[in-house]
Amino acid sequence: MAVTARDVAIRAGVSVSTVSRALTHPDLVSEETRVRIETVAQELNYHPNSMARSLSTGRTHHVGLVVPDLENPFFSAIAKRVQAYARQLGYSVFIADTDENMTLEAELVHQLAPQVDGVLLCSPRCDPDQVLALAEATPLVLLNRPVESLSSVSFDNADGVHQAIRHLWALGHRIIGYAGGPRASWSDKVRRECFFTTVEELGMKGVNLGFFQPVHHGGMAAGDLALASGATAVLAYNDLIAIGLVQRLIMREIHVPADISVVGIDGIAQASFFSPAITTVAGSLHQLASTAVDELVNPGTEPTERLLPVDLIVRASTAEAPPESGQSRPRAGNPLVLSTSGPDR
């Protein structure tokens, strides 16, 4: 038989109404009474009815999480950490995948709104005005993208790119390609701009390889372009592109990192398992998830924009530039000419 509030009340020596107040409005009872009731509830494995609790508190104790692609290990890892931390706070998480579809992104937020206390919107592809419109339907906290007047938690993309480029510069690389992500990605915009700013500051040459799907086959496509560009190193938008790029180079009998060094971003587990293990830029996903959940369930009086630190993790995919790096590699047929002037503005 299920444990009821009456069972807790009898064991704790209080009334049923006091049990209800202690578990839904703890500020209305003394600390001694609250602790005694919570201890008994835990001993009896008592869980208040969620529907009744939502009626009394005006909160559902559910939150939504909308991500662009759960097949991307970066987003699935975020989802796992959001769920784990929210559970500690007594919240359940409804997770939705937009499949990189901006229209579906808005639809999912509206569908979740009546069922949750707020939504964590991860790497939204909608433009800022559309995101602000979604915030009228439900409280929003953004992950990996700031929008003015909304709370957000992001990694320091600019510093991460800066660390990666300086690492390659220190290894003697002077021509570096950038294999970008989706055109609608805010993260790509920041990473791309910082890439070209940093290579210019260091007197290097930056090669714009283009925009690619942020998955393995996007990196495979970038690999041929990287080889044709004459670059001795490539910074990829994320680790999945980096892995696909390296695999394509290996298929073409190009040695990584002896011939070309490759750096990814995100720090997914697969990047460390791949051979060669991918040098990457990463931040704490637990810090990202917990900070975002805290902001959603206990918001401050004003929106906050939080920028979390990242670190360069050096692995086997980067090494000193090849001795002949100042010379163009021989190519069959006509050379492919790529833009070296930076992103379109």
JORASUL-V984264 format. One record per backbone hydrogen bond with DSSP energy under -0.5 kcal/mol. NH is the residue of the N-H (numbers start at 1). CO is the residue of the C=O. If there is no record, write none. Layout:
nh:NH co:CO
nh:NH co:CO
//
This chain:
nh:8 co:4
nh:9 co:5
nh:10 co:6
nh:11 co:7
nh:12 co:8
nh:13 co:9
nh:14 co:9
nh:19 co:15
nh:20 co:16
nh:21 co:17
nh:22 co:18
nh:23 co:19
nh:24 co:20
nh:25 co:21
nh:28 co:25
nh:29 co:26
nh:34 co:30
nh:35 co:31
nh:36 co:32
nh:37 co:33
nh:38 co:34
nh:39 co:35
nh:40 co:36
nh:41 co:37
nh:42 co:38
nh:43 co:39
nh:44 co:40
nh:45 co:42
nh:46 co:41
nh:53 co:49
nh:54 co:50
nh:55 co:51
nh:56 co:52
nh:57 co:53
nh:58 co:54
nh:63 co:92
nh:64 co:118
nh:65 co:94
nh:66 co:120
nh:67 co:65
nh:67 co:96
nh:72 co:69
nh:73 co:71
nh:75 co:72
nh:76 co:72
nh:77 co:73
nh:78 co:74
nh:79 co:75
nh:80 co:76
nh:81 co:77
nh:82 co:78
nh:83 co:79
nh:84 co:80
nh:85 co:81
nh:86 co:82
nh:87 co:83
nh:88 co:84
nh:89 co:85
nh:89 co:86
nh:90 co:87
nh:91 co:86
nh:92 co:61
nh:94 co:63
nh:95 co:93
nh:96 co:65
nh:98 co:67
nh:100 co:68
nh:101 co:98
nh:102 co:100
nh:105 co:101
nh:106 co:102
nh:107 co:103
nh:108 co:104
nh:109 co:105
nh:110 co:106
nh:111 co:107
nh:112 co:108
nh:113 co:109
nh:114 co:110
nh:115 co:112
nh:116 co:112
nh:116 co:113
nh:117 co:62
nh:119 co:139
nh:120 co:64
nh:121 co:119
nh:121 co:141
nh:122 co:66
nh:122 co:120
nh:123 co:143
nh:130 co:127
nh:131 co:127
nh:132 co:128
nh:133 co:129
nh:134 co:130
nh:135 co:131
nh:136 co:133
nh:137 co:134
nh:138 co:134
nh:141 co:119
nh:142 co:151
nh:143 co:121
nh:144 co:153
nh:150 co:147
nh:151 co:140
nh:152 co:304
nh:153 co:142
nh:154 co:306
nh:156 co:308
nh:157 co:155
nh:160 co:156
nh:161 co:157
nh:162 co:158
nh:163 co:159
nh:164 co:160
nh:165 co:161
nh:166 co:162
nh:167 co:163
nh:168 co:164
nh:169 co:165
nh:170 co:166
nh:171 co:167
nh:172 co:169
nh:173 co:168
nh:176 co:205
nh:177 co:233
nh:178 co:207
nh:179 co:177
nh:179 co:235
nh:180 co:178
nh:180 co:210
nh:185 co:182
nh:189 co:185
nh:190 co:186
nh:191 co:187
nh:192 co:188
nh:193 co:189
nh:194 co:190
nh:195 co:191
nh:196 co:192
nh:197 co:193
nh:198 co:194
nh:199 co:195
nh:200 co:196
nh:201 co:197
nh:202 co:198
nh:203 co:200
nh:204 co:199
nh:205 co:174
nh:206 co:204
nh:207 co:176
nh:208 co:206
nh:208 co:339
nh:209 co:178
nh:209 co:207
nh:210 co:178
nh:212 co:180
nh:215 co:213
nh:218 co:215
nh:219 co:215
nh:220 co:216
nh:221 co:217
nh:222 co:218
nh:223 co:219
nh:224 co:220
nh:225 co:221
nh:226 co:222
nh:227 co:223
nh:228 co:224
nh:229 co:225
nh:230 co:226
nh:230 co:227
nh:231 co:226
nh:232 co:175
nh:233 co:175
nh:234 co:261
nh:235 co:177
nh:236 co:234
nh:236 co:263
nh:237 co:179
nh:239 co:265
nh:242 co:238
nh:243 co:239
nh:244 co:240
nh:245 co:241
nh:246 co:242
nh:247 co:243
nh:248 co:244
nh:249 co:245
nh:250 co:246
nh:251 co:247
nh:252 co:248
nh:253 co:250
nh:254 co:249
nh:257 co:255
nh:259 co:255
nh:260 co:255
nh:261 co:232
nh:262 co:317
nh:263 co:234
nh:264 co:279
nh:266 co:281
nh:271 co:268
nh:272 co:268
nh:272 co:269
nh:273 co:269
nh:274 co:270
nh:276 co:274
nh:278 co:271
nh:279 co:262
nh:280 co:313
nh:281 co:264
nh:282 co:311
nh:285 co:283
nh:288 co:284
nh:289 co:285
nh:290 co:286
nh:291 co:287
nh:292 co:288
nh:293 co:289
nh:294 co:290
nh:295 co:291
nh:296 co:292
nh:297 co:293
nh:298 co:294
nh:306 co:152
nh:306 co:304
nh:308 co:154
nh:308 co:306
nh:311 co:282
nh:313 co:280
nh:313 co:311
nh:314 co:312
nh:317 co:277
nh:318 co:315
nh:321 co:171
nh:325 co:322
nh:327 co:324
nh:337 co:335
nh:338 co:336
//
